[in-house]
Amino acid sequence: MKRARALSWCIALVASTSARAGDSKRYVADFEFVSSTVAARGAAVASKKIDWKATCDAFAPRFSKCASDVEHVKLVMELLATLRDSHTGVTHSSVDEKLLPSKWDGLYGGGLWFGWDEGKFVLRGVMKTHPLEKQIPLGSVLVSIDGEPAWLSMERERRRIATYQGISTDHGLFASLGNKLLPFRDKQKIKVTFLLPSKETKEVEVGRWGPGGKAFYPEESFRPEGVATAEGATSAFIEAFGSKKIGYLEVTGGMNEPTVKAFHAAFDRLKGMEALVLDCRGMGGGGDAEAWEMCGRFFPKGVANGRNGRIEASGSWQFDGPVVMLQDELEVSSAETFTWALTETGRVVSIGRTTGGWGIIPNGFECPSGLVSFRLGVNDRGTPVRGVHTEGMGWPPDVLVPFGPVLTGRGDDVREIGMNALRCLRAGIATEEVRGAFATLVDGKLTEFRGFAKRNASKLQGVDAEKMAKLVADDLAGEIAMEAAWLKLEGDGVPNVSSALRRCERLSRRAAGAGLDKEGAALLKAAAAQKPEAAADEALLGALDARFEADAKERKAFLSKYGTSKIGKWLRESLWK
């Protein structure tokens, strides 16, 4: 009997091992299921103009030759990643997760936090007691990572992630890496170079973790004094504008029932508030119904919500006073639904950065083999009122705060600008007027902002509009100067001129309204003079892969055409020497 049981166990083990080693019929059946399901239901195929048939034709031979369950699951991940939809991807498999590629491979923050701005990585936060806290000012720009241009190093990371995971937007991706951005791979320390606001460069060594072997969570350092950390939502009264009845409410969870419950409780603690800072930065997604319910606290009589009917009043009481909402790139999916609801209705003045742009709603599916389950974006819905499709773009704030060195260097620049806007709302100035005035302020249209301040001078006691205008002008001048200095760098600090051109065009436009016409024009001229460098950058990124870097003939062909460019010289002297 024991021999029989042992034999039975051995047979089962052999069968199991065989399945793990490879079962091409099941793999092909899974492939056919995924390809047909995406063809019938995948919203990204049409919205992103993907040639799905050609994609599947390229993948079909790989599935038929697949040799193991792990390889099969990786192939499903790769196939779904071609849809470039962050909502789409493998959600579960029967293989060991440690054998599958991860978004976080080798990424540790070193106690630093970065913001991404069109190819530029700006230092936004440093963990307290960090050795670099007094060495590298906030607003400094990361220009090299371990001897390689930062843009090239991070493009490698983006492509590594994009091979197996859908990416809706680059700004959403890099925001999600913000406190784990530096690619250490298997190293404990790396060298990085920053371009400082002083226009000098500084090379420093960064350890894998922050002080005490801990990760950096910037939202904790940005939370106002007296506001406790809490799951789901937290709130407190903060003293401002000579009042002790200014509410601060931060949503720390996703759009789910526990967060709704915490949100209502946090909201109830603010009864009697005169104005509110609603901090939504970093809040997570979940369900639209939960987002609508939370929004109901701001509409005593409910409000029309386009094709979604109405947002109905919710909770034990509602607040109809002034609200400034802070938003960022980490808000995705139903967190963006919450953002739409309060901005499309005109209920708040929103300030910060554009949301992550996960606009396609997913459904779940299971492959016939049972080896893998996946999520697929099936509904590329527009916003309820304006019908804007935010997939791949995100939802912009009313007031888009730039990543300049002066504003960023002040710490929580988004909340600072938000508090000034809230002061104006509390003074009785119409929401639409405040929204427009602060949008013109950060866009560099300082004459228009000064006009707003002059018209409302009797209401703006305590608001130093001229100080705000000067702050923005100084920030813009500082950003122009840093871009000009970066354009001159060579070696491992050389910029990606393609992205620099886009940033310089934007800066030049803003400079024209801020009395910095000459500085803006000079920057644009300097950037335009480097268009040949942009061609070399684009050619490298277009060819860049492991085969290209290993092929001596291809490298020689690239250098024969672009070897005199800055990136060509760096490749010749460093990577390909």
C-alpha positions as semicolon CSV with decimal commas, in nm:
position;residue;x (nm);y (nm);z (nm)
1;M;0,000;0,000;0,000
2;K;0,283;0,239;0,090
3;R;0,458;0,158;-0,241
4;A;0,133;0,225;-0,429
5;R;0,085;0,562;-0,258
6;A;0,448;0,650;-0,325
7;L;0,413;0,553;-0,691
8;S;0,093;0,756;-0,720
9;W;0,267;1,058;-0,565
10;C;0,561;1,021;-0,807
11;I;0,326;1,002;-1,107
12;A;0,146;1,316;-0,987
13;L;0,476;1,497;-0,935
14;V;0,596;1,404;-1,284
15;A;0,267;1,525;-1,433
16;S;0,287;1,851;-1,239
17;T;0,650;1,905;-1,340
18;S;0,557;1,837;-1,700
19;A;0,284;2,101;-1,687
20;R;0,529;2,348;-1,542
21;A;0,786;2,253;-1,804
22;G;0,550;2,323;-2,090
23;D;0,208;2,252;-2,235
24;S;0,191;2,422;-2,574
25;K;-0,175;2,336;-2,642
26;R;-0,289;2,512;-2,325
27;Y;-0,057;2,805;-2,394
28;V;-0,191;2,848;-2,746
29;A;-0,549;2,824;-2,617
30;D;-0,475;3,100;-2,365
31;F;-0,318;3,313;-2,639
32;E;-0,621;3,271;-2,861
33;F;-0,849;3,364;-2,570
34;V;-0,651;3,677;-2,486
35;S;-0,618;3,787;-2,849
36;S;-0,989;3,740;-2,925
37;T;-1,100;3,900;-2,598
38;V;-0,887;4,207;-2,661
39;A;-1,006;4,226;-3,021
40;A;-1,369;4,220;-2,907
41;R;-1,349;4,422;-2,582
42;G;-1,017;4,607;-2,555
43;A;-1,087;4,981;-2,564
44;A;-0,722;5,076;-2,616
45;V;-0,710;4,905;-2,958
46;A;-0,929;5,177;-3,109
47;S;-0,843;5,470;-2,883
48;K;-0,466;5,423;-2,926
49;K;-0,483;5,306;-3,287
50;I;-0,309;4,973;-3,220
51;D;-0,273;4,721;-3,502
52;W;-0,385;4,431;-3,286
53;K;-0,377;4,172;-3,564
54;A;-0,014;4,252;-3,645
55;T;0,072;4,242;-3,276
56;C;-0,087;3,899;-3,234
57;D;0,077;3,767;-3,551
58;A;0,415;3,856;-3,399
59;F;0,335;3,688;-3,066
60;A;0,168;3,367;-3,196
61;P;0,492;3,173;-3,272
62;R;0,631;3,258;-2,929
63;F;0,328;3,107;-2,754
64;S;0,342;2,789;-2,964
65;K;0,712;2,746;-2,877
66;C;0,667;2,833;-2,509
67;A;0,853;2,589;-2,280
68;S;0,719;2,658;-1,928
69;D;0,436;2,809;-1,726
70;V;0,658;3,096;-1,615
71;E;0,753;3,181;-1,972
72;H;0,385;3,160;-2,068
73;V;0,272;3,404;-1,798
74;K;0,551;3,643;-1,900
75;L;0,429;3,625;-2,260
76;V;0,073;3,709;-2,152
77;M;0,214;4,006;-1,959
78;E;0,410;4,120;-2,265
79;L;0,112;4,085;-2,497
80;L;-0,119;4,287;-2,272
81;A;0,150;4,552;-2,214
82;T;0,140;4,643;-2,584
83;L;-0,201;4,806;-2,518
84;R;-0,024;5,083;-2,319
85;D;-0,306;5,086;-2,065
86;S;-0,212;5,089;-1,696
87;H;-0,547;4,933;-1,609
88;T;-0,466;4,630;-1,826
89;G;-0,239;4,348;-1,715
90;V;-0,200;4,016;-1,535
91;T;-0,364;4,020;-1,192
92;H;-0,299;3,661;-1,078
93;S;-0,113;3,352;-1,188
94;S;-0,034;3,006;-1,054
95;V;0,343;3,058;-1,082
96;D;0,569;3,203;-0,815
97;E;0,549;3,583;-0,833
98;K;0,921;3,604;-0,757
99;L;0,988;3,450;-1,098
100;L;0,792;3,724;-1,277
101;P;0,919;4,071;-1,370
102;S;0,821;4,351;-1,131
103;K;0,780;4,723;-1,172
104;W;1,005;4,771;-0,869
105;D;1,307;4,563;-0,974
106;G;1,614;4,742;-0,840
107;L;1,429;5,063;-0,766
108;Y;1,496;5,215;-0,424
109;G;1,459;5,578;-0,333
110;G;1,770;5,653;-0,131
111;G;1,555;5,877;0,090
112;L;1,483;6,116;-0,200
113;W;1,164;6,211;-0,385
114;F;1,147;6,336;-0,743
115;G;0,898;6,498;-0,976
116;W;0,901;6,438;-1,354
117;D;0,863;6,731;-1,591
118;E;0,892;6,643;-1,961
119;G;1,211;6,442;-1,919
120;K;1,347;6,647;-1,628
121;F;1,368;6,492;-1,280
122;V;1,334;6,759;-1,011
123;L;1,420;6,698;-0,646
124;R;1,100;6,764;-0,448
125;G;1,178;6,609;-0,113
126;V;1,464;6,487;0,108
127;M;1,408;6,264;0,410
128;K;1,478;6,431;0,744
129;T;1,830;6,372;0,885
130;H;1,945;6,265;0,536
131;P;2,316;6,345;0,471
132;L;2,209;6,537;0,159
133;E;1,944;6,745;0,336
134;K;2,172;7,049;0,353
135;Q;2,384;6,970;0,048
136;I;2,128;6,947;-0,231
137;P;1,854;7,214;-0,233
138;L;1,499;7,122;-0,333
139;G;1,443;7,222;-0,695
140;S;1,779;7,078;-0,805
141;V;1,769;6,870;-1,123
142;L;1,902;6,515;-1,149
143;V;2,137;6,509;-1,450
144;S;2,323;6,179;-1,417
145;I;2,282;5,841;-1,247
146;D;2,586;5,623;-1,190
147;G;2,782;5,775;-1,477
148;E;2,496;5,781;-1,730
149;P;2,269;6,070;-1,835
150;A;1,964;6,060;-1,609
151;W;1,719;6,069;-1,899
152;L;1,888;5,769;-2,062
153;S;1,906;5,572;-1,737
154;M;1,538;5,634;-1,661
155;E;1,437;5,557;-2,020
156;R;1,591;5,213;-1,969
157;E;1,377;5,171;-1,658
158;R;1,065;5,289;-1,839
159;R;1,123;5,040;-2,120
160;R;1,196;4,759;-1,876
161;I;0,863;4,826;-1,705
162;A;0,674;4,883;-2,032
163;T;0,779;4,541;-2,163
164;Y;0,557;4,370;-1,908
165;Q;0,318;4,636;-1,779
166;G;0,093;4,881;-1,957
167;I;0,182;5,249;-1,914
168;S;-0,096;5,501;-1,973
169;T;0,122;5,810;-1,919
170;D;0,488;5,874;-1,847
171;H;0,405;6,140;-1,588
172;G;0,186;5,891;-1,403
173;L;0,453;5,621;-1,420
174;F;0,738;5,838;-1,291
175;A;0,516;5,985;-1,019
176;S;0,451;5,631;-0,897
177;L;0,828;5,579;-0,881
178;G;0,884;5,918;-0,719
179;N;1,019;5,797;-0,384
180;K;1,172;5,478;-0,531
181;L;1,298;5,626;-0,855
182;L;1,674;5,573;-0,850
183;P;1,772;5,245;-1,022
184;F;2,021;5,075;-0,790
185;R;1,982;4,728;-0,944
186;D;2,213;4,510;-0,730
187;K;2,421;4,797;-0,586
188;Q;2,408;4,933;-0,233
189;K;2,537;5,279;-0,332
190;I;2,538;5,483;-0,651
191;K;2,674;5,819;-0,757
192;V;2,434;6,083;-0,887
193;T;2,493;6,434;-1,016
194;F;2,259;6,728;-0,960
195;L;2,237;7,063;-1,134
196;L;2,178;7,303;-0,845
197;P;1,968;7,623;-0,858
198;S;2,303;7,805;-0,840
199;K;2,372;7,651;-1,186
200;E;2,663;7,449;-1,047
201;T;2,676;7,070;-1,065
202;K;2,740;6,852;-0,764
203;E;2,815;6,478;-0,757
204;V;2,711;6,289;-0,443
205;E;2,685;5,930;-0,327
206;V;2,345;5,793;-0,233
207;G;2,269;5,480;-0,033
208;R;1,997;5,236;-0,126
209;W;1,768;5,345;0,159
210;G;1,708;5,659;0,356
211;P;1,838;5,718;0,710
212;G;1,781;5,421;0,938
213;G;1,729;5,190;0,642
214;K;1,383;5,335;0,584
215;A;1,185;5,449;0,281
216;F;1,076;5,813;0,239
217;Y;0,705;5,894;0,240
218;P;0,687;6,262;0,141
219;E;0,318;6,307;0,219
220;E;0,403;6,270;0,588
221;S;0,649;6,558;0,578
222;F;0,405;6,777;0,380
223;R;0,113;6,725;0,617
224;P;0,043;7,041;0,822
225;E;0,139;7,040;1,187
226;G;-0,140;6,906;1,404
227;V;-0,290;6,681;1,133
228;A;-0,261;6,317;1,239
229;T;-0,171;6,023;1,019
230;A;-0,475;5,802;0,960
231;E;-0,603;5,529;0,727
232;G;-0,851;5,644;0,463
233;A;-0,878;6,011;0,558
234;T;-0,757;6,256;0,821
235;S;-0,864;6,607;0,914
236;A;-0,805;6,895;1,154
237;F;-0,868;7,265;1,194
238;I;-0,563;7,474;1,105
239;E;-0,513;7,836;1,200
240;A;-0,488;8,070;0,900
241;F;-0,604;8,414;0,787
242;G;-0,665;8,507;1,152
243;S;-0,919;8,224;1,186
244;K;-0,909;7,895;1,374
245;K;-1,188;7,753;1,161
246;I;-1,000;7,667;0,841
247;G;-1,044;7,298;0,771
248;Y;-0,781;7,065;0,628
249;L;-0,894;6,723;0,503
250;E;-0,657;6,475;0,340
251;V;-0,777;6,161;0,162
252;T;-0,517;5,892;0,226
253;G;-0,701;5,586;0,091
254;G;-0,863;5,469;-0,231
255;M;-1,221;5,495;-0,354
256;N;-1,362;5,212;-0,142
257;E;-1,598;5,161;0,151
258;P;-1,334;5,191;0,428
259;T;-1,218;5,522;0,279
260;V;-1,576;5,647;0,245
261;K;-1,637;5,570;0,611
262;A;-1,312;5,741;0,714
263;F;-1,389;6,037;0,486
264;H;-1,731;6,093;0,641
265;A;-1,583;6,075;0,990
266;A;-1,303;6,318;0,899
267;F;-1,554;6,552;0,737
268;D;-1,781;6,545;1,041
269;R;-1,494;6,657;1,262
270;L;-1,481;6,982;1,063
271;K;-1,836;7,098;1,130
272;G;-1,838;7,475;1,162
273;M;-1,544;7,530;0,925
274;E;-1,533;7,853;0,726
275;A;-1,318;7,724;0,435
276;L;-1,149;7,396;0,340
277;V;-0,822;7,270;0,196
278;L;-0,908;6,932;0,041
279;D;-0,580;6,745;-0,014
280;C;-0,631;6,462;-0,266
281;R;-0,266;6,412;-0,359
282;G;-0,176;6,046;-0,370
283;M;-0,528;5,915;-0,307
284;G;-0,602;5,583;-0,475
285;G;-0,858;5,449;-0,720
286;G;-1,137;5,200;-0,668
287;G;-1,506;5,246;-0,749
288;D;-1,690;5,540;-0,904
289;A;-1,989;5,502;-0,671
290;E;-1,764;5,570;-0,372
291;A;-1,616;5,874;-0,546
292;W;-1,963;6,017;-0,617
293;E;-2,072;5,960;-0,256
294;M;-1,772;6,142;-0,115
295;C;-1,833;6,434;-0,351
296;G;-2,189;6,457;-0,218
297;R;-2,057;6,622;0,101
298;F;-2,000;6,941;-0,103
299;F;-2,349;6,977;-0,255
300;P;-2,635;7,045;-0,010
301;K;-2,892;7,028;-0,289
302;G;-2,712;6,788;-0,520
303;V;-2,592;6,890;-0,864
304;A;-2,627;6,783;-1,227
305;N;-2,343;6,554;-1,338
306;G;-2,388;6,523;-1,715
307;R;-2,440;6,172;-1,847
308;N;-2,398;6,036;-1,493
309;G;-2,720;6,199;-1,379
310;R;-2,665;6,377;-1,048
311;I;-2,428;6,394;-0,756
312;E;-2,662;6,367;-0,460
313;A;-2,601;6,517;-0,118
314;S;-2,446;6,267;0,122
315;G;-2,348;6,242;0,488
316;S;-2,505;6,404;0,792
317;W;-2,440;6,758;0,664
318;Q;-2,285;6,927;0,362
319;F;-2,040;7,214;0,319
320;D;-2,110;7,482;0,058
321;G;-1,829;7,723;0,149
322;P;-1,492;7,792;-0,019
323;V;-1,285;7,486;-0,116
324;V;-0,939;7,457;-0,267
325;M;-0,848;7,105;-0,385
326;L;-0,486;6,991;-0,416
327;Q;-0,422;6,724;-0,681
328;D;-0,127;6,537;-0,834
329;E;-0,006;6,273;-1,080
330;L;-0,059;5,986;-0,837
331;E;-0,436;6,021;-0,865
332;V;-0,553;5,756;-1,112
333;S;-0,870;5,570;-1,210
334;S;-1,161;5,650;-0,975
335;A;-0,946;5,900;-0,789
336;E;-0,964;6,093;-1,115
337;T;-1,342;6,045;-1,111
338;F;-1,350;6,228;-0,777
339;T;-1,136;6,504;-0,928
340;W;-1,364;6,541;-1,232
341;A;-1,673;6,559;-1,017
342;L;-1,553;6,856;-0,816
343;T;-1,392;7,046;-1,103
344;E;-1,637;6,990;-1,390
345;T;-1,914;7,119;-1,165
346;G;-1,702;7,423;-1,079
347;R;-1,730;7,349;-0,708
348;V;-1,361;7,396;-0,622
349;V;-1,043;7,564;-0,734
350;S;-0,802;7,279;-0,811
351;I;-0,428;7,332;-0,775
352;G;-0,126;7,109;-0,840
353;R;-0,035;6,870;-1,120
354;T;-0,220;6,677;-1,391
355;T;-0,366;6,344;-1,275
356;G;-0,221;6,010;-1,388
357;G;-0,450;5,949;-1,687
358;W;-0,588;5,597;-1,625
359;G;-0,918;5,665;-1,799
360;I;-1,021;5,323;-1,935
361;I;-1,243;5,117;-1,703
362;P;-1,138;4,748;-1,676
363;N;-1,308;4,409;-1,642
364;G;-1,150;4,088;-1,517
365;F;-1,098;3,768;-1,722
366;E;-0,949;3,423;-1,663
367;C;-0,761;3,226;-1,926
368;P;-0,890;2,874;-2,012
369;S;-0,583;2,706;-1,861
370;G;-0,646;2,857;-1,520
371;L;-0,280;2,956;-1,512
372;V;-0,339;3,329;-1,541
373;S;-0,607;3,592;-1,482
374;F;-0,592;3,940;-1,626
375;R;-0,761;4,276;-1,623
376;L;-0,856;4,445;-1,951
377;G;-0,962;4,805;-2,007
378;V;-1,298;4,781;-2,185
379;N;-1,459;5,125;-2,155
380;D;-1,277;5,441;-2,259
381;R;-1,534;5,666;-2,099
382;G;-1,531;6,044;-2,123
383;T;-1,583;6,273;-1,827
384;P;-1,953;6,312;-1,740
385;V;-1,999;6,681;-1,819
386;R;-1,745;6,780;-2,085
387;G;-1,690;6,436;-2,239
388;V;-1,309;6,460;-2,215
389;H;-1,125;6,127;-2,257
390;T;-0,845;6,144;-2,003
391;E;-0,678;5,809;-2,083
392;G;-0,317;5,880;-2,175
393;M;-0,346;6,247;-2,075
394;G;-0,486;6,293;-1,726
395;W;-0,704;6,570;-1,588
396;P;-0,527;6,907;-1,548
397;P;-0,580;7,130;-1,245
398;D;-0,718;7,480;-1,275
399;V;-0,381;7,606;-1,153
400;L;-0,084;7,405;-1,284
401;V;0,208;7,460;-1,045
402;P;0,547;7,452;-1,224
403;F;0,859;7,267;-1,109
404;G;1,077;7,576;-1,088
405;P;1,364;7,598;-0,834
406;V;1,222;7,880;-0,622
407;L;0,871;7,745;-0,572
408;T;0,988;7,384;-0,534
409;G;1,257;7,499;-0,294
410;R;0,994;7,638;-0,056
411;G;0,870;7,288;0,029
412;D;0,498;7,235;-0,024
413;D;0,453;7,494;-0,299
414;V;0,118;7,349;-0,405
415;R;-0,035;7,397;-0,060
416;E;0,121;7,743;-0,030
417;I;-0,041;7,861;-0,353
418;G;-0,361;7,685;-0,252
419;M;-0,376;7,869;0,080
420;N;-0,343;8,204;-0,098
421;A;-0,623;8,110;-0,336
422;L;-0,838;7,997;-0,042
423;R;-0,780;8,332;0,130
424;C;-0,922;8,503;-0,179
425;L;-1,224;8,274;-0,186
426;R;-1,290;8,329;0,182
427;A;-1,274;8,707;0,120
428;G;-1,580;8,668;-0,102
429;I;-1,421;8,680;-0,448
430;A;-1,606;8,462;-0,698
431;T;-1,467;8,112;-0,754
432;E;-1,435;8,161;-1,130
433;E;-1,242;8,485;-1,083
434;V;-1,000;8,328;-0,833
435;R;-0,954;8,026;-1,059
436;G;-0,865;8,246;-1,356
437;A;-0,642;8,481;-1,158
438;F;-0,421;8,212;-1,010
439;A;-0,402;8,030;-1,344
440;T;-0,266;8,349;-1,501
441;L;-0,027;8,393;-1,207
442;V;0,153;8,058;-1,246
443;D;0,143;8,094;-1,625
444;G;0,353;8,408;-1,597
445;K;0,080;8,654;-1,697
446;L;0,166;8,881;-1,409
447;T;0,001;9,195;-1,548
448;E;-0,333;9,015;-1,552
449;F;-0,281;8,890;-1,198
450;R;-0,190;9,236;-1,075
451;G;-0,510;9,363;-1,239
452;F;-0,710;9,106;-1,045
453;A;-0,542;9,217;-0,722
454;K;-0,610;9,584;-0,793
455;R;-0,979;9,522;-0,868
456;N;-1,020;9,333;-0,543
457;A;-0,787;9,537;-0,324
458;S;-1,059;9,612;-0,067
459;K;-1,122;9,239;-0,014
460;L;-0,762;9,122;-0,022
461;Q;-0,639;9,258;0,308
462;G;-0,351;9,039;0,419
463;V;-0,287;8,908;0,068
464;D;0,044;9,033;-0,071
465;A;-0,027;8,997;-0,442
466;E;0,295;9,170;-0,540
467;K;0,497;8,926;-0,331
468;M;0,325;8,633;-0,506
469;A;0,393;8,786;-0,848
470;K;0,760;8,836;-0,762
471;L;0,785;8,479;-0,632
472;V;0,655;8,342;-0,963
473;A;0,881;8,574;-1,165
474;D;1,187;8,467;-0,963
475;D;1,089;8,102;-1,004
476;L;1,051;8,143;-1,379
477;A;1,385;8,328;-1,408
478;G;1,552;8,054;-1,205
479;E;1,407;7,778;-1,420
480;I;1,517;7,955;-1,740
481;A;1,870;7,994;-1,601
482;M;1,888;7,627;-1,502
483;E;1,769;7,511;-1,845
484;A;2,029;7,733;-2,012
485;A;2,301;7,591;-1,787
486;W;2,189;7,233;-1,853
487;L;2,200;7,285;-2,231
488;K;2,572;7,357;-2,195
489;L;2,654;7,036;-2,007
490;E;2,843;6,752;-2,171
491;G;2,955;6,405;-2,065
492;D;2,726;6,209;-1,835
493;G;2,521;6,522;-1,757
494;V;2,425;6,590;-2,119
495;P;2,051;6,668;-2,150
496;N;1,798;6,510;-2,381
497;V;1,760;6,804;-2,617
498;S;1,428;6,682;-2,759
499;S;1,254;6,718;-2,424
500;A;1,455;7,032;-2,346
501;L;1,319;7,196;-2,660
502;R;0,961;7,133;-2,544
503;R;1,032;7,272;-2,200
504;C;1,212;7,575;-2,342
505;E;0,924;7,658;-2,572
506;R;0,687;7,647;-2,275
507;L;0,923;7,861;-2,062
508;S;0,966;8,115;-2,341
509;R;0,591;8,157;-2,372
510;R;0,552;8,207;-1,996
511;A;0,847;8,447;-1,988
512;A;0,682;8,676;-2,243
513;G;0,409;8,768;-1,994
514;A;0,637;8,800;-1,693
515;G;0,872;9,072;-1,817
516;L;1,139;8,816;-1,901
517;D;1,112;8,845;-2,279
518;K;1,487;8,868;-2,339
519;E;1,569;8,575;-2,113
520;G;1,300;8,359;-2,272
521;A;1,408;8,448;-2,625
522;A;1,775;8,379;-2,545
523;L;1,684;8,038;-2,401
524;L;1,477;7,946;-2,704
525;K;1,761;8,052;-2,935
526;A;2,012;7,843;-2,739
527;A;1,780;7,542;-2,751
528;A;1,709;7,583;-3,123
529;A;2,082;7,589;-3,193
530;Q;2,103;7,237;-3,053
531;K;1,841;7,078;-3,279
532;P;2,109;6,853;-3,435
533;E;2,166;6,720;-3,082
534;A;1,795;6,643;-3,062
535;A;1,821;6,436;-3,380
536;A;2,104;6,231;-3,226
537;D;1,906;6,178;-2,905
538;E;1,600;6,062;-3,094
539;A;1,804;5,829;-3,315
540;L;1,961;5,669;-3,007
541;L;1,627;5,622;-2,834
542;G;1,477;5,481;-3,153
543;A;1,750;5,217;-3,181
544;L;1,821;5,152;-2,815
545;D;1,795;4,790;-2,707
546;A;2,032;4,517;-2,589
547;R;2,102;4,396;-2,941
548;F;2,188;4,745;-3,066
549;E;2,425;4,813;-2,776
550;A;2,600;4,479;-2,828
551;D;2,630;4,499;-3,208
552;A;2,962;4,660;-3,300
553;K;2,851;4,727;-3,659
554;E;2,535;4,910;-3,550
555;R;2,727;5,110;-3,294
556;K;2,981;5,206;-3,557
557;A;2,704;5,310;-3,798
558;F;2,543;5,527;-3,529
559;L;2,874;5,693;-3,439
560;S;2,962;5,758;-3,802
561;K;2,647;5,970;-3,827
562;Y;2,616;6,114;-3,477
563;G;2,963;6,072;-3,328
564;T;3,027;6,446;-3,309
565;S;2,709;6,511;-3,110
566;K;2,728;6,540;-2,732
567;I;2,556;6,207;-2,676
568;G;2,775;6,051;-2,947
569;K;3,091;6,169;-2,773
570;W;2,967;6,037;-2,440
571;L;2,885;5,698;-2,596
572;R;3,226;5,679;-2,758
573;E;3,415;5,780;-2,443
574;S;3,207;5,600;-2,179
575;L;2,955;5,334;-2,273
576;W;3,119;5,203;-2,591
577;K;3,487;5,271;-2,526
